[in-house]
Amino acid sequence: MTKIIYRGFDVPADTSADSKETRERTYRGVRYVPTDRKYVCGKSGHTRQIYRGVVAA
């Protein structure tokens, strides 16, 4: 059985001057792959990109 987790990461941390495309991230042992969806955080007002992770449960 697998479990799908969605998590938002800040957009400025994902992009750099050298590379315009986003990359995979690892957080607490789970590998997250970027999706094409973004949202604005209600607390901070920063734009965040949604990442998708799959965990074996």
N, C-alpha and C positions, 0 to 999 in steps of 0.2 A: 504494500500500500504506500502511496506517495502523497505528500502534502505540498500544496503550492502556496508560497508566501510572497506577498507583494510588499515592497518597502520603498520609501522615497529617499533619495540622496540629493544633496545640494548640487545644482548645475555647475557653478563655478569650479568646484573641485573636479568635475568630470572632464572639463575642456582645458586645453592649454594652447599656446601659440603654435606648437609644433603639430599637434594632432587635433583635428576638428571633430573627429568621431568619438563617441563615448566607448568605454571599455567595460569589461566584466569587473565585478567587485567581489571580494570575499569578506563576509562579516559573520563572526562567531561560527566559523567552520562551514558556512553555507555560501555557495557560489551564486551570485546574482547576475543576471543578464539584462541589459537595458531594453526597455520597451520604447515605443514612440510617443508615449503619453507623458505630459507634464502638468503640474498644478502649482498654485501659489499657496504657500504655507500661511495659515491664518494667524499664527502667533508672531512669526518673524517677518513675514512678507516676502521671503526669498522664493525664487522659482526652484522647484524640485522636480527631478525626473523619477518616474516610477520604474523600479527594477523587479524582475520576477526570479524567484528562487524555488528550487524543487528539493524537498527533503524526504528521505525514506523514513517512514514512521513505523 
